[in-house]
Amino acid sequence: MDPWHRSTIRRSCLEGLVRKGLLRARTDAQEWCILGDEDHPDPPPGYIVSFAAFHERGFATPLHRFFCGLLHYYGVELQHLNPNRIQHIAAFMALCEGYLGVEPHFELWKYFFAVSLFQRREKRSKVTYSVPMGCASIRLRQSRASEYMPISLSTSNKGWHGEWFYLKNDSAAPLLAFTGRYFPATLRRWEYRPVKDEKRRLVDSSVFEAIQTLKDCGLHGVGVIGGYHVCRLMPLMARALLMYKMTPDAPSAGTVVSDDPVYAGLALSVGEIEECLREVTYCPPAMSS
């Protein structure tokens, strides 16, 4: 991954995200902005650096307290994630709220996921070095993969780090301010698993049996991701209701990025949802007989 360079994003791209219900409309409060021709991010006070691809994968403000707490726990800034890591968190939160009927569960998260440090390796010199974005690599623990829902994310997100812009930090649940920090080594807390008592509580709650039952009924990551796009929900956004309570007759206020009819009428079409799923997930080509 290359170092920071001048953003390639245009206002029309962000306005397209607004029309799709993936980004808040810009008002006098200046919820987002694109500044001059700087080659390295230097957000104004109160702003952080975000990426178009993050908003296409379930990230939106105001922020859900689980997502905010997760990044604070790991000590990472938003740019330290990449699109697949955002997607993993969004799908996990949707699984908890929409299918298990519970708040996103931190101990369950630690049971299934760990964070490792991504570093770039120079081909010629074989030297590895830290990168300023996408370095916190959230991964499903291999020893737990069979207990989790099947989920295969995109194998290529080429160019995502070039489409950055400034997003107003949520004052109610702020993320860590942008510092441009590099990580020379993995932080110890990134690998922490649930302690013995926490794991026992998970077992006693029957959550693993519930996930297995859902898998037996066909639960798959693609369906979970497609489901919240159909409903115009952003899993990483704070919501007035848990996902499973968002029935067709439930009020939309406080559950979607915008319930303005102007934007509601321009939500993702079936074709756009299919295109989104092709971009964010990986489906291996069918084997010929």
Wavefront OBJ file of the C-alpha trace (Angstrom):
o trace
v 0.000 0.000 0.000
v 1.401 3.409 -0.959
v 1.805 6.245 1.569
v -0.725 9.067 1.713
v -1.229 11.045 -1.445
v -3.669 13.656 -2.677
v -7.243 12.438 -2.432
v -8.944 11.522 -5.695
v -12.455 11.879 -4.290
v -14.817 14.449 -5.746
v -17.843 16.168 -4.282
v -20.054 14.348 -6.798
v -18.931 11.011 -5.317
v -19.934 12.069 -1.810
v -23.236 13.437 -3.065
v -23.789 10.042 -4.684
v -23.331 8.396 -1.287
v -25.897 10.837 0.119
v -28.409 9.905 -2.583
v -27.949 6.229 -1.740
v -28.544 6.851 1.965
v -24.942 5.993 2.888
v -23.774 9.438 4.028
v -25.521 12.304 5.763
v -26.430 15.272 3.603
v -24.161 18.273 4.025
v -25.887 21.165 5.798
v -24.745 24.393 7.429
v -23.239 22.172 10.144
v -20.707 20.986 7.527
v -20.969 17.267 8.321
v -18.185 16.547 5.817
v -15.843 18.477 3.597
v -13.141 18.224 0.974
v -10.380 20.738 1.442
v -7.546 21.943 -0.766
v -4.792 20.144 -2.591
v -2.938 18.748 0.413
v -0.983 15.540 -0.223
v -1.368 14.383 3.389
v -4.492 14.586 5.561
v -4.626 17.551 7.894
v -8.224 17.600 9.126
v -9.648 20.768 10.668
v -10.341 20.683 14.423
v -13.267 18.372 15.164
v -12.868 16.325 11.973
v -11.415 12.893 11.256
v -10.373 11.184 8.027
v -12.900 8.837 6.429
v -13.062 6.938 3.142
v -15.857 6.447 0.612
v -15.473 2.654 0.809
v -16.180 2.692 4.557
v -19.599 4.264 4.010
v -20.392 1.648 1.384
v -19.816 -1.023 4.035
v -22.004 0.203 6.880
v -20.130 3.122 8.477
v -22.101 6.290 9.274
v -22.519 8.929 11.956
v -23.764 9.346 14.631
v -21.674 6.379 15.703
v -22.883 3.262 17.452
v -21.346 3.033 20.916
v -20.111 -0.522 20.250
v -18.078 0.541 17.226
v -16.740 3.591 19.018
v -15.825 1.532 22.081
v -14.161 -1.129 19.963
v -11.771 1.340 18.329
v -11.016 2.993 21.664
v -10.301 -0.423 23.212
v -7.853 -1.314 20.446
v -6.385 2.198 20.436
v -6.791 2.654 16.684
v -7.941 5.596 14.607
v -10.488 5.189 11.833
v -7.889 5.229 9.047
v -6.095 2.286 10.671
v -8.929 0.044 9.441
v -9.616 -0.919 5.836
v -12.882 -1.710 3.985
v -12.886 -5.415 4.877
v -12.321 -4.651 8.569
v -15.217 -2.201 8.550
v -17.321 -4.885 6.840
v -16.411 -7.522 9.444
v -17.532 -5.247 12.285
v -20.730 -4.234 10.476
v -21.684 -7.846 9.697
v -20.995 -8.926 13.282
v -23.175 -6.148 14.674
v -25.952 -7.022 12.216
v -25.704 -10.681 13.247
v -26.101 -9.745 16.917
v -28.931 -7.251 16.519
v -30.822 -8.620 13.553
v -30.535 -12.381 14.046
v -29.570 -13.092 17.650
v -31.757 -10.282 18.977
v -29.138 -8.892 21.348
v -26.910 -5.846 21.658
v -23.490 -6.301 19.996
v -21.549 -8.421 22.471
v -17.924 -7.505 23.229
v -16.954 -10.862 24.732
v -18.494 -12.625 21.722
v -16.504 -10.321 19.450
v -13.240 -11.193 21.226
v -14.137 -14.883 21.033
v -14.401 -14.772 17.240
v -12.012 -11.983 16.219
v -8.450 -10.806 16.801
v -6.379 -7.949 15.396
v -2.932 -8.286 13.878
v -0.562 -5.730 12.381
v -0.373 -5.418 8.607
v 2.999 -4.246 7.330
v 4.141 -3.747 3.768
v 7.093 -5.747 2.447
v 9.325 -4.184 -0.158
v 9.796 -6.656 -3.014
v 13.408 -5.835 -3.797
v 14.895 -5.209 -0.373
v 12.541 -7.600 1.506
v 12.318 -4.922 4.211
v 8.992 -4.625 6.038
v 7.677 -1.275 7.179
v 4.580 0.140 8.816
v 1.832 1.828 6.825
v -0.310 4.783 7.918
v -3.692 3.348 6.948
v -5.290 -0.109 6.941
v -2.676 -1.476 9.352
v -5.063 -2.887 12.006
v -5.999 -6.179 10.382
v -9.156 -7.575 11.980
v -9.372 -11.295 11.281
v -11.637 -14.164 12.184
v -9.752 -16.571 14.438
v -9.130 -19.725 12.422
v -9.873 -21.908 15.426
v -13.324 -20.297 15.696
v -14.242 -19.979 12.016
v -16.357 -23.149 11.986
v -18.508 -21.719 14.802
v -19.158 -18.416 13.016
v -21.376 -17.731 10.019
v -19.718 -18.368 6.628
v -18.447 -15.041 5.289
v -16.031 -14.343 2.447
v -15.097 -10.726 1.849
v -13.562 -9.100 -1.196
v -10.006 -10.157 -2.008
v -9.215 -6.774 -3.578
v -10.076 -3.243 -2.480
v -7.503 -1.589 -4.699
v -7.416 2.187 -4.503
v -9.697 2.573 -1.485
v -7.149 4.623 0.474
v -7.028 7.274 -2.253
v -10.655 8.329 -1.734
v -10.383 10.094 1.605
v -12.218 13.127 2.911
v -12.905 14.889 6.184
v -15.841 13.818 8.333
v -17.045 15.683 11.419
v -16.261 13.617 14.498
v -19.363 12.636 16.428
v -19.371 14.679 19.636
v -21.666 12.182 21.416
v -19.444 9.169 20.636
v -16.168 10.541 19.276
v -13.521 8.392 17.666
v -9.850 8.958 18.407
v -8.610 12.127 16.744
v -6.485 11.787 13.625
v -2.782 11.840 14.448
v -1.364 9.869 11.526
v 0.085 7.390 14.006
v 2.117 4.405 12.817
v 2.227 1.110 14.727
v 5.715 -0.431 14.822
v 4.390 -3.608 16.459
v 1.162 -5.359 17.403
v -0.370 -4.137 20.648
v -0.843 -6.852 23.253
v -4.546 -6.114 23.699
v -5.188 -6.842 20.018
v -4.897 -10.578 20.650
v -6.857 -10.806 23.912
v -9.489 -13.545 24.099
v -12.387 -13.758 26.557
v -11.193 -14.792 29.990
v -12.502 -18.003 31.531
v -15.510 -16.420 33.270
v -16.488 -14.477 30.145
v -16.351 -17.615 28.020
v -18.480 -19.496 30.546
v -21.118 -16.769 30.363
v -21.155 -17.074 26.581
v -21.668 -20.826 26.785
v -24.404 -20.442 29.383
v -26.209 -17.895 27.212
v -26.686 -20.510 24.436
v -25.448 -17.998 21.863
v -23.352 -20.635 20.079
v -26.345 -22.940 19.764
v -28.344 -20.037 18.345
v -25.681 -19.286 15.719
v -25.526 -22.960 14.741
v -29.314 -23.080 14.384
v -29.207 -20.016 12.134
v -26.437 -21.600 10.057
v -28.505 -24.776 9.706
v -31.287 -22.568 8.345
v -28.955 -21.077 5.733
v -27.454 -18.060 7.496
v -24.571 -16.617 5.464
v -22.593 -13.395 5.584
v -23.788 -12.361 2.123
v -27.403 -12.565 3.290
v -26.673 -10.554 6.427
v -24.896 -7.810 4.453
v -27.557 -7.742 1.745
v -30.282 -7.619 4.387
v -29.189 -4.375 5.957
v -28.626 -2.752 2.569
v -32.180 -3.657 1.534
v -33.480 -2.018 4.716
v -31.211 1.028 4.247
v -29.565 0.365 7.614
v -26.002 1.283 8.568
v -24.883 -1.156 11.293
v -22.133 1.107 12.630
v -24.545 4.006 13.152
v -26.358 4.665 16.434
v -30.008 3.686 16.124
v -33.148 4.198 18.163
v -34.081 0.513 17.802
v -32.232 -2.784 17.594
v -32.359 -4.170 14.075
v -34.771 -6.997 14.863
v -37.290 -4.434 16.131
v -37.248 -2.486 12.861
v -40.453 -3.898 11.438
v -42.149 -2.346 8.379
v -44.531 -0.410 10.621
v -41.786 0.873 12.959
v -40.886 4.581 12.661
v -37.751 5.208 10.601
v -36.633 8.281 12.569
v -33.359 7.560 14.312
v -32.794 4.287 12.461
v -31.514 5.350 9.019
v -29.053 7.966 7.799
v -31.916 10.102 6.496
v -35.674 9.639 6.553
v -36.076 12.645 4.271
v -38.402 11.537 1.418
v -36.021 13.181 -1.045
v -33.328 10.651 -0.168
v -35.603 7.778 0.832
v -36.941 7.647 -2.702
v -33.419 7.280 -4.048
v -32.343 4.360 -1.887
v -30.399 1.460 -3.337
v -32.163 -0.427 -6.080
v -32.028 -4.214 -6.364
v -29.375 -3.877 -9.046
v -27.306 -1.545 -6.878
v -27.556 -3.949 -3.951
v -26.344 -6.808 -6.135
v -23.477 -4.647 -7.380
v -22.578 -3.716 -3.802
v -22.495 -7.379 -2.742
v -20.207 -8.226 -5.649
v -17.848 -5.454 -4.554
v -17.694 -6.259 -0.827
v -17.867 -10.063 -0.803
v -16.011 -12.824 -2.572
v -17.776 -15.624 -4.415
v -15.383 -18.123 -5.967
v -16.137 -18.990 -9.586
v -18.218 -22.112 -10.059
v -16.131 -25.165 -10.831
v -16.739 -26.717 -14.199
v -17.956 -30.290 -14.243
l 1 2 3 4 5 6 7 8 9 10 11 12 13 14 15 16 17 18 19 20 21 22 23 24 25 26 27 28 29 30 31 32 33 34 35 36 37 38 39 40 41 42 43 44 45 46 47 48 49 50 51 52 53 54 55 56 57 58 59 60 61 62 63 64 65 66 67 68 69 70 71 72 73 74 75 76 77 78 79 80 81 82 83 84 85 86 87 88 89 90 91 92 93 94 95 96 97 98 99 100 101 102 103 104 105 106 107 108 109 110 111 112 113 114 115 116 117 118 119 120 121 122 123 124 125 126 127 128 129 130 131 132 133 134 135 136 137 138 139 140 141 142 143 144 145 146 147 148 149 150 151 152 153 154 155 156 157 158 159 160 161 162 163 164 165 166 167 168 169 170 171 172 173 174 175 176 177 178 179 180 181 182 183 184 185 186 187 188 189 190 191 192 193 194 195 196 197 198 199 200 201 202 203 204 205 206 207 208 209 210 211 212 213 214 215 216 217 218 219 220 221 222 223 224 225 226 227 228 229 230 231 232 233 234 235 236 237 238 239 240 241 242 243 244 245 246 247 248 249 250 251 252 253 254 255 256 257 258 259 260 261 262 263 264 265 266 267 268 269 270 271 272 273 274 275 276 277 278 279 280 281 282 283 284 285 286 287 288 289
